[in-house]
Amino acid sequence: MHALILGAAGMIGRRLVDALVADGTVGGAPLTALTLLDVVPPTAPAGFSGPVKAEAADLTAPGAAEAAIAERPGVIFHLAAVVSGEAEANLELGYRVNLDGTRLLLDAIRRANAADGYRPKLVFTSSLAVFGPPFPKVIPDDFILRPASSYGVQKAMGELMLADYARRGFLDGIGLRLPTICVRPGKPNKAASGFFSGIIREPLAGQPAILPVPDTVRHWFASPAAAVGFLVHAAGLDLAAIGPRISLTMPGVSATVAEEIEALRRVAGDKAVALIRREPDATIARIVSSWPEAFEPEAALALGFRADASFDAIVAQHVAEFHGG
């Protein structure tokens, strides 16, 4: 099976590549080839004997989407996106990458389907930002899409296009509404949710962290390992069993900022917690307040998707990977 990963240079993309290579399969079939694309050149994985194409590419450039699927990959993981805070700050960029890039990819697949019957499985990463207030305390699977940010609108549009192209038989599609990924390693990105990771990651490294929202803010989380697990599991599903609602809310852990901080305290003590500085940011607070707090992801759980056991488990995973346990 040839796998194409769009956004392969990102944190989740790199981990997904490593997971597929380590397992040697994708979607239940042997992994035979990889195409890795991102706006910066991805790194080819070590230990994989099959052909690998790792290139810089912008899906919105003329011909880029057609080139991406030229070798007819059987599974496509579409992770490429402008993140929430950047999409809100730069409206044109957000729509160009998050909407136009997705549309151009789907149209390239549609034309290939008409030409030679090409019909890949496409795993699309969506977001909880497709939902907007007012919320119930716990959101069911059938809650309406009503995004309250440009990023959420762009992801909702992607979900709707994916469902339409799947309905028409151009592809087999599944959308995964990922929880906020925490704890993200590396440097902060421009996501409005970045502080959720920052208030754990930076203090564990002995560095100060900024907290722009109140301790009472509650959110829905998954670890990087859980996110990769969702993607791998989706690639192996029989999508005919899902039904017409092909975008699913992924399971996660609901926790407040205060509960995050206490999980940090249990691992690293008061000295680490003291490195968190409270600096309210009205823009971040407004974006985050439009996001839901907890879900009942019954459809995803019934299909075998699994989340982390607790927020302590999420922190423990980061500590084990980056701080020697």
ZINORDA-V97829 format. One record per residue. N is the residue number from 1. OMEGA is omega in whole degrees, -180 to 180 (NA if undefined). D_LAST is the distance of its C-alpha to the last C-alpha in Angstrom with 1 decimal. Layout:
# ZINORDA-V97829
{{N/OMEGA/D_LAST} {N/OMEGA/D_LAST}}
This chain:
# ZINORDA-V97829
{{1/177/35.8} {2/-180/35.6} {3/174/33.0} {4/178/33.5} {5/177/30.6} {6/-171/31.9} {7/-173/29.3} {8/180/27.4} {9/178/26.2} {10/-176/24.3} {11/180/20.7} {12/178/21.4} {13/180/24.1} {14/-180/22.0} {15/177/19.4} {16/177/22.5} {17/-179/24.0} {18/-179/21.1} {19/-180/21.0} {20/-180/24.8} {21/-180/24.9} {22/-179/22.2} {23/-180/24.2} {24/179/27.6} {25/172/29.2} {26/-179/30.0} {27/179/32.0} {28/180/32.5} {29/178/34.1} {30/177/33.1} {31/-175/31.8} {32/-178/34.6} {33/180/34.4} {34/167/32.4} {35/-175/33.8} {36/-177/31.3} {37/175/32.9} {38/179/31.9} {39/168/33.7} {40/-175/31.8} {41/175/31.6} {42/177/28.5} {43/177/26.9} {44/-177/28.1} {45/174/25.4} {46/173/25.0} {47/178/26.0} {48/-173/28.5} {49/-179/32.0} {50/179/33.9} {51/179/35.5} {52/171/33.4} {53/-180/34.9} {54/-172/32.7} {55/170/34.8} {56/-179/35.1} {57/175/37.3} {58/-176/38.4} {59/-178/39.6} {60/177/42.2} {61/180/43.9} {62/177/47.1} {63/-175/46.5} {64/-179/42.7} {65/178/42.1} {66/179/44.7} {67/-178/43.2} {68/-177/39.7} {69/-175/41.2} {70/-179/43.8} {71/174/42.3} {72/176/42.0} {73/-178/38.3} {74/178/38.0} {75/177/34.9} {76/173/34.3} {77/-177/31.1} {78/-179/32.3} {79/-172/29.4} {80/-180/31.4} {81/164/32.0} {82/-172/32.5} {83/-166/30.1} {84/-178/31.4} {85/180/31.9} {86/178/33.5} {87/178/35.6} {88/-178/36.9} {89/-176/37.7} {90/-174/39.3} {91/-177/41.3} {92/180/42.9} {93/-179/39.7} {94/-180/38.0} {95/-180/41.0} {96/-176/41.5} {97/-171/38.0} {98/180/37.0} {99/-175/40.5} {100/179/42.6} {101/178/39.9} {102/-179/39.4} {103/-179/43.2} {104/176/43.9} {105/-179/41.4} {106/179/42.9} {107/175/46.4} {108/177/45.7} {109/180/44.6} {110/-180/47.7} {111/177/50.0} {112/177/48.4} {113/179/48.8} {114/-176/52.5} {115/-173/52.9} {116/177/51.4} {117/180/49.8} {118/-179/46.2} {119/-177/44.0} {120/167/40.2} {121/-177/37.5} {122/176/36.0} {123/-174/32.7} {124/178/32.9} {125/176/30.1} {126/-169/31.7} {127/172/30.4} {128/-180/30.7} {129/174/32.9} {130/177/35.8} {131/178/36.2} {132/-178/37.9} {133/4/39.1} {134/-178/40.6} {135/159/37.9} {136/179/37.9} {137/178/34.9} {138/-172/33.5} {139/178/34.7} {140/-178/36.1} {141/-175/36.4} {142/178/40.0} {143/-175/39.5} {144/172/41.5} {145/179/40.2} {146/-173/41.1} {147/-179/38.8} {148/175/39.0} {149/178/37.7} {150/178/38.8} {151/179/35.5} {152/177/36.0} {153/-179/39.6} {154/178/38.7} {155/177/36.1} {156/176/38.7} {157/177/41.3} {158/177/39.0} {159/-177/38.6} {160/177/42.3} {161/179/43.2} {162/-179/40.8} {163/-179/42.4} {164/-179/45.9} {165/175/45.3} {166/179/43.8} {167/-179/46.8} {168/175/49.1} {169/180/47.6} {170/-177/46.4} {171/170/42.8} {172/-171/40.4} {173/172/38.1} {174/178/35.3} {175/-180/33.7} {176/175/30.3} {177/-174/29.9} {178/166/26.3} {179/172/24.5} {180/-177/23.1} {181/-174/19.9} {182/11/17.0} {183/176/14.7} {184/176/16.5} {185/174/15.0} {186/-177/17.4} {187/177/20.5} {188/173/22.2} {189/-175/24.9} {190/177/28.3} {191/177/27.4} {192/-179/28.6} {193/-172/25.4} {194/-177/23.2} {195/179/22.7} {196/175/20.8} {197/-175/17.9} {198/-177/18.8} {199/172/18.5} {200/-173/14.8} {201/-176/14.0} {202/178/16.2} {203/178/15.4} {204/177/11.7} {205/179/13.2} {206/-177/15.8} {207/178/18.5} {208/179/21.1} {209/180/21.4} {210/175/24.6} {211/-174/25.3} {212/-176/28.6} {213/179/29.2} {214/178/29.5} {215/-176/26.8} {216/180/28.8} {217/179/28.3} {218/-177/26.9} {219/-174/25.7} {220/-169/24.5} {221/167/21.0} {222/178/19.2} {223/174/16.0} {224/180/16.6} {225/178/15.9} {226/180/18.4} {227/177/20.9} {228/177/20.9} {229/177/21.4} {230/-177/24.4} {231/180/25.9} {232/-180/25.7} {233/-180/27.1} {234/-178/29.9} {235/-178/31.0} {236/-178/31.6} {237/167/33.6} {238/-172/37.3} {239/177/38.1} {240/-178/41.6} {241/-175/40.0} {242/-175/38.7} {243/-173/42.1} {244/179/43.3} {245/-169/40.4} {246/174/38.1} {247/-171/35.7} {248/172/33.1} {249/-179/30.8} {250/176/27.3} {251/-179/25.5} {252/178/22.8} {253/176/21.5} {254/-179/23.9} {255/174/22.6} {256/174/24.2} {257/179/23.0} {258/178/23.1} {259/173/20.8} {260/-176/18.3} {261/178/18.5} {262/175/18.1} {263/175/14.9} {264/-179/13.7} {265/-178/15.3} {266/-179/13.6} {267/-169/10.1} {268/173/11.5} {269/-176/15.0} {270/-179/18.5} {271/179/18.1} {272/-179/16.1} {273/-179/18.5} {274/179/21.4} {275/179/20.7} {276/179/21.9} {277/-180/25.6} {278/179/27.9} {279/-176/30.4} {280/178/32.3} {281/-173/33.2} {282/-179/36.1} {283/178/35.7} {284/-180/32.0} {285/180/32.8} {286/180/35.8} {287/-176/33.9} {288/-180/31.1} {289/179/33.7} {290/-178/35.2} {291/-179/32.2} {292/-174/31.8} {293/-175/29.4} {294/-175/29.1} {295/166/30.5} {296/-174/31.8} {297/-172/31.0} {298/-178/33.1} {299/-180/34.2} {300/179/30.8} {301/179/29.5} {302/179/32.7} {303/175/32.1} {304/175/28.7} {305/-176/26.3} {306/-178/23.2} {307/173/20.8} {308/-177/17.4} {309/-176/17.7} {310/176/17.1} {311/175/16.0} {312/179/13.1} {313/178/12.0} {314/179/12.5} {315/-180/10.4} {316/179/7.5} {317/180/8.2} {318/-180/8.4} {319/-179/5.3} {320/-177/3.7} {321/-170/6.9} {322/-178/7.7} {323/173/5.6} {324/176/3.8} {325/NA/0.0}}
